[in-house]
Amino acid sequence: MNQDSKLVDLGAERAKRVHDLNEKRLNEVRQAFEQAMPLTSPKKKPKKKPKKR
């Protein structure tokens, strides 16, 4: 049997897990921010007619 095929790189697995946790937290913060301050496009103000003098 080849033992090399069963070895697991614990450093890489930990890095993936930490990345997934950070990504999850980032998504939660992003969703909370979007609820507090929606990122809708601002309404354009209609152009006002120049005042007659």
N, C-alpha and C positions, 0 to 999 in steps of 0.2 A: 504494500500500500504506500501511496505517496502522501507523506504528511504535509508537504507544502501546500497542497490544494485545500487543506482544512484550516490553514492558518488564517486568522482574521487580524487585520491591521486595526488595533484598538484606537490608535490616534486618529485615523481617518474616520472611524465610526463615531468617535466622540465629536469630531469636528462637524460631521453631518448633523448629529443630534443637536449640538449647540446652534448651528445655523438654522435648523428647523424651529427651535424654540424662539430664536430672535425674530425669525420671519413671522411666526404666529403673533408675537407681541407687537411687531410693527403693524401688522394688519389690524389688530384690535385698536391700536392708537389711531390709525388712519380712519377706521370706521367711526370712532368716537368724535374725531375732529370733523369729519364730513357731516355728522349729525348736528354738531354745534354750529358749524359754519359751512353750509352747503356750497359746493363749488360750481354753482350754476353760472352761466354767462351773465354778466351784468346787463341790465336793460339799457338800450341806447336811448338817450334823450332826443326827442324830436328837435330839429333845428328851429329856432325861434325866428320869426320874421323880424327884420330890422325895424326899429321904431321910426315912425315918420316924425319929422321935426317941423 
